[in-house]
């Protein structure tokens, strides 16, 4: 691809894919999910505004740190006229998402620490497993993973946080 191609105001799916290092199929998925948009040429070919590069980068970085697509979509939907996120937008959103990320890091750390010596399901370490739920006694506290849920354990767990 020549350097002049990158100066155009619109990119083909292949150009956007090459420039963003995101597969064309992923771009089409993002479009179906309402995260990015394209226009159609008279030949029904997709064309993406050049600014979509930054939007795709925003999506990928957000995903990489564990933000669910639904949260990314909600954040992008708040931007006026579907514009591309700015540095200030990222600072605001990353601050908003920080608490959730901190909770997940705590939860994953506890999971890692509690699975020491375990192959994952606990079948070889039932005598010492910290997440075993004999006779479904935790079911009385409600649905979901009760032992490893940071928010529930911090509020009511036997060993606190």
Secondary structure, DSSP 8 states (H G I E B T S, - for coil): --GGGGGSSEE-HHHHHHHHT--HHHHHHHHHTTSS--EE-TTS-EEEETTHHHHHHHHHHHHHTT--HHHHHHHHHTSGGG----HHHHHHHHHHHHHHHHHHHHHHHHHHHHTTT--SSSTT-TTT-SS--GGGGGGGG-SS--SS-HHHHHHH-SS--
